[in-house]
Amino acid sequence: MAEQQGFEQYGLDDKIVQALQLLGMTQPTAVQQQVIPQVLAGRDVTAQAQTGSGKTAAYAVPLCHLVDWDENKPQVMILTPTRELAMQVQQEILNIGKLKRIKAPALYGKHSFRQQEQDLKQKSHMVVGTPGRILDHLERGTLFTGYIGYLVIDEADEMLHMGFLEQVEQILSYLPEDRVTLLFSATMPKEVQRLAEQYQKNPLQIQIAGEPISSRKIGHSYYDCTERDRLELLLELLKVYNPDSCIIFANMRVQVEEIYDALWDDGFSCARLHGGMEQWERTEVMRDFKKGRFRYLVATDVAARGIDVENISLVVNYELPPEQETYIHRIGRTGRAGQCGTAISLLESWEHSELQRIEALLQQSIEQKEAPDADTVAAAEQAFRDKMEQEPEAKGQKTAVLHEQILKLQIADGKKAKIRPVDIVGTICAIPGVEAADIGVIHILDWTSTVEILNGKGLLVLRALQTKPIKAKIRKVTKAKFQGDI
Ligand code: AMP
């Protein structure tokens, strides 16, 4: 018999393998090949892996398989340094666990505590969140940790840079000692190693040789500038490069605002992202960027860390980051999945010594380039304007097949009407041609509920529920506004 190469080789629940197939994930990546069997065997792992290596699925796949669906209290806790990453990890888990009906609330700051408290009262197999808010829940007794058998610390080095290590350690004191601890980090500074030594049991150390960032097809170069002409040079370079999709990194919010204003005034298709913005706005910007609704994102590192967006062809360092490792994280946004990418930096003369340190870290030289002359910029203007007129190509379609067969319905009543999952399941299972296996995740909020209908039976159920009572009453049932996305 031929050896199995795909995810089937791990003996995973069929529902997980099927979801992976629908997501277009057929072959495990290098990090997945190393991590998945270890997690399934219950071993602690310390993995050095970058965003883009498939590290989220490396833990999400085995953990979605391992959780016991019938258990209502959280069995897995995942800590991430930023809210955006928490949401991204949550989305990946919900996708992989869609057919197994995994529930995974995200717990992060600047979002209603009460709403999260309500979510935690419902079935929650896994929780994903930022350390501050998770600690809040722990201190207020709204998050039960007695059954947490798996802890994931994702982007541990970034936790360190953001000053979260102390909070992570406090959280650890709430968790059962008898657990598996998985730690992922792009770099391994001393403090992260100490964390691993102190809190992990004989962890398997994995270093992903698969795709070091320096071997990706990324062209690195820099342009000399002065403080006065930096912004002008940026605009000229962007027009000459004329990328389909680009991120520009700056170190501070005020600079992000300044660059964003300049781009906007010049007709660029753009948006910005930094920690000073309201959470709903940050969420919307990230969602739109992932879907390819605009071409240029101007961002600080904090907001954009670990974010996975397809096909970014150009990354710009408006200035070099304060930490050398951050350069690697920034350029890690491009040249993904074997595609080519370009990374450019604008430098004042005093930044040259920093550049050398980055070259040493990258083990690669960064080529100096001449700023384009006025003729080159003028010649590029028309192509740039044409591109700004064109609708950007849609991205983020990989979940489309998974969602094709699923329709999320909204029921205009919830907890206040004493509706429970069993009431919804009871009514739906009584519809001819529909069975329990066709029902996906159910969420019951105070005034409203949602239920996912699988296997292409959504419209059938929607029609039937117009006349069939749920808990003795006919309810208003419609298609939910947000399908697929959280
Ligand atoms: P990450 O490194 O976790 O940020 O993942 C990078 C991207 O690769 C995400 O969009 C994943 O959904 C995708 N991905 C992860 N594993 C696989 C796989 N085995 N096959 C195809 N895509 C994958």
Residues whose N, C-alpha, C, O or C-beta is under 5 A from the ligand:
A	BS01	AMP	G24 M25 T26 Q27 P28 T29 Q50 T51 G52 S53 G54 K55 T56 A57 G306 D308
